Amino acid sequence: MTVTTDPHRPAPIAPDNRHLVGVFAPQRDETDATDLPVTGEIPADLSGSYLRNGPNPRFDPIGSFVFPLDGDGMVHRVTLEGGRASYSNRFVRTPMVELEEERGEAIWSGLTDGYTPPASVVGEELAGTTRALPDINVVRHGGRLMAMAEADKPYLLDPRTLATLGTEDCDGAMRVGSTAHPKIDPRTGEMVLFNYILEAPYLTWSVVAADGTSLRPPTAIDGLDAPVMIHDMALTEKYVVLFVCPLIFDIAAVMAGGSLLSWRPDDGTRIALIPRDGGAVRWIHAEPFWVWHFANAFDNADGTVTVDYVEWTYPGGFAETGVPNTSGLMRAAINPTAGTINRTRVSERTDIDFPRVDDRLLTRDHQRVATVGKSDSDTGFQESLWFHDVAKSAEVSWSPGVAIGEPIYIPGAGQDYWGAIGTDPQDLRSRFYLLTAESPEDGPIATIDLPIRVPAGLHGVWLET
Ligand SMILES: [Fe+2]
């Protein structure tokens, strides 16, 4: 192939873009470091790794850049073992990253400007493609460690080196793609996932057995007449739970030069309860609201379903309605027989998200949910972790005074912990904080200095070794 420069290559994004500087600035170094400095003490019996993914453009982006949609994936790993800590990070090397590394600059643009590179620049195979974005989450299941994208196939990672091994479809269960937020049922070991697609039937769900084989190939979810964007899902022992909020892909609008996504509150939000045994989908209507993330869901003895999630007024960044957009931790009581949903706020905290529970309790009742939010002294960053006791409607918080990311529950031998990575917006140093699950408001029992800055990112997981 003769390499040419595309005269239509989009212009570089302004380097002072808010999401390309400070705690968001991409990290271009890849490193491995051992015996990291620790303040406090790492429990000697804690053995495992905290892994986290996030958008991290390999080269200065061109065309468009929307945080947190755009950017290449970078997986960060903090390993705790024998009271000591080590760190590694690697780019998720998609074909786009590999070709850009050959050329030394960005070739693909962001999701929203509509540019795709021609064959004269990237060859026939990659011509017309958009950038793969396995930068949202990292999941281990059925012997596979995967960097997850949204509505696309994940990339398989070498669990030892974090090297990228290629795309993965989980024995066909992710043949048409997957949400970045599949749910693993701790009771059965099954991984359940959904995927949205732009053509009918618009939504599918699949199941991967504990051993990594496909138990249910992509199966149509009946009841939709338009393509919708859905970011996360919930799972109970009986149901796959999808909240279908009215954010619609509008292909006609894109062809006319408009926006790809359209917020249509008149449609309301519809809840799909998909019986895991394969029965008919139950649809329940609610007023319009938006959900990025679920904490957990479970079945009750009377047949109702409880879902804890963070509810937003609308999807900020994708819909401008002129009214303030705020979020809160909610509990939905859904009656599949009566077709009703009753939503109640379980915390007065606003502007929170990234809800997590002890993953061992997925599909079953839980007492604690952790979220990330702003503190009362608003610095403009998410700088506080909130720990909600949903049984007692009480909450405590801890704020390191730095930009902090998603808290992950870490089961220990004697006691359990929460872990999170934060970056100081002043000196741009990143640290891993280990808090006890019992008294997280007391602050970290161990603070680990990371060898390089970890950009503000998205989701992760604790993997015991
Ligand atoms: Fe997410």
Residues whose N, C-alpha, C, O or C-beta is under 5 A from the ligand:
A	BS01	LIG	none
